[in-house]
Amino acid sequence: MESKAKTAPQESPREKFIIAARRKNILAKKCSRCGHLMLVTVYCCEKCSSREYETLELEGKGRVVTYTIQAVAPEGFEDAGSYAWVVFNVDGTDLRASGFLPGVISPSSLPIGSSVRVIDYHPTHGLLLQKV
């Protein structure tokens, strides 16, 4: 009788991204060919199409580049109240990421350039941010 060795299931890039976000980090990859930095969920380099890369875990801090305030939450986000969907530059890189920042009511409470950090991953809202 042959025995088949059981191997642990491989985590997908998305699952690895979520695990890093729960550690308050951003999981990225750096292209081995051209050095371009992108989120780990991107499958090939956006600049040169290479599939060879190095995985990096970056501190989940950055500065707000732009955002959209949702004063009335859409279906599925009723638990959120007013929030901002934020695009931010990850500190020390040219990488941009986006995330969910609850409690933002007006532009005066979130000036461009404000510091934010990843604090968790929410199954519905994605990267959960906090203003720092």
Secondary structure, DSSP 8 states (H G I E B T S, - for coil): ------------HHHHHHHHHHTTEEEEEEETTT--EEETT--S-TTT----EEEEEEESEEEEEEEEEESS--TT-GGG-SEEEEEEEETTSS-EEEEEEET--SGGGS-TT-EEEEEEEETTTEEEEEE-
